[in-house]
Amino acid sequence: MPIVTVTRRLHFNAAHRVHNPALSDEENLRLFGKCNNPNWHGHNYMLDVSVTGPVSDRTGYVIDLGVLKRIVQEQVIEQADHRNFNIDVAFMHDVIPTSENIVVQCWRVLQPAIAPATLSRLVLWETPNNYVEYSGE
């Protein structure tokens, strides 16, 4: 049976401040620069969600992409879109909202919601030039 990976891309907009409360304001500014702006800043994020598995004889799908979209919408997009990662997004509570941490937290939310399908990779685009990838390791 062939094993195939399918990917759905979703968009959302969110604000954040990259800030570690355990550090001084001066150290935060030195480490994070303009991303430490106390008045926040935002991004037009893209999230690529990849699921890997066998192609069903019955449907021809690994997973119905409409179902995948609904899961990601409910679990991530509706929680984060037009919100502030530092204060509004429950799955980011007490986590420094770098792209690296955001993608890991998205994985933690999505993996159980997608089961029994296999979440195989997330790619979070912060800008057209900057992205992070996570494969659950």
ChimeraX attribute file (.defattr): number of C-alpha atoms within 10 A of each C-alpha:
attribute: neighborCount
match mode: 1-to-1
recipient: residues
	/A:1	8
	/A:2	8
	/A:3	10
	/A:4	12
	/A:5	17
	/A:6	18
	/A:7	20
	/A:8	15
	/A:9	14
	/A:10	16
	/A:11	14
	/A:12	18
	/A:13	16
	/A:14	21
	/A:15	20
	/A:16	23
	/A:17	22
	/A:18	24
	/A:19	24
	/A:20	17
	/A:21	10
	/A:22	8
	/A:23	11
	/A:24	11
	/A:25	14
	/A:26	9
	/A:27	13
	/A:28	19
	/A:29	17
	/A:30	11
	/A:31	15
	/A:32	15
	/A:33	13
	/A:34	14
	/A:35	18
	/A:36	19
	/A:37	15
	/A:38	13
	/A:39	9
	/A:40	16
	/A:41	15
	/A:42	16
	/A:43	14
	/A:44	15
	/A:45	19
	/A:46	18
	/A:47	24
	/A:48	17
	/A:49	23
	/A:50	18
	/A:51	22
	/A:52	17
	/A:53	19
	/A:54	16
	/A:55	16
	/A:56	13
	/A:57	9
	/A:58	6
	/A:59	9
	/A:60	10
	/A:61	14
	/A:62	20
	/A:63	21
	/A:64	11
	/A:65	14
	/A:66	9
	/A:67	11
	/A:68	20
	/A:69	17
	/A:70	11
	/A:71	15
	/A:72	22
	/A:73	17
	/A:74	12
	/A:75	16
	/A:76	20
	/A:77	21
	/A:78	13
	/A:79	19
	/A:80	20
	/A:81	19
	/A:82	16
	/A:83	18
	/A:84	20
	/A:85	26
	/A:86	19
	/A:87	13
	/A:88	17
	/A:89	16
	/A:90	11
	/A:91	17
	/A:92	19
	/A:93	13
	/A:94	11
	/A:95	15
	/A:96	18
	/A:97	21
	/A:98	17
	/A:99	19
	/A:100	15
	/A:101	15
	/A:102	18
	/A:103	24
	/A:104	20
	/A:105	17
	/A:106	21
	/A:107	21
	/A:108	13
	/A:109	15
	/A:110	20
	/A:111	16
	/A:112	12
	/A:113	16
	/A:114	16
	/A:115	10
	/A:116	9
	/A:117	16
	/A:118	17
	/A:119	23
	/A:120	18
	/A:121	19
	/A:122	24
	/A:123	20
	/A:124	25
	/A:125	20
	/A:126	19
	/A:127	11
	/A:128	9
	/A:129	6
	/A:130	9
	/A:131	16
	/A:132	17
	/A:133	16
	/A:134	16
	/A:135	13
	/A:136	13
	/A:137	4
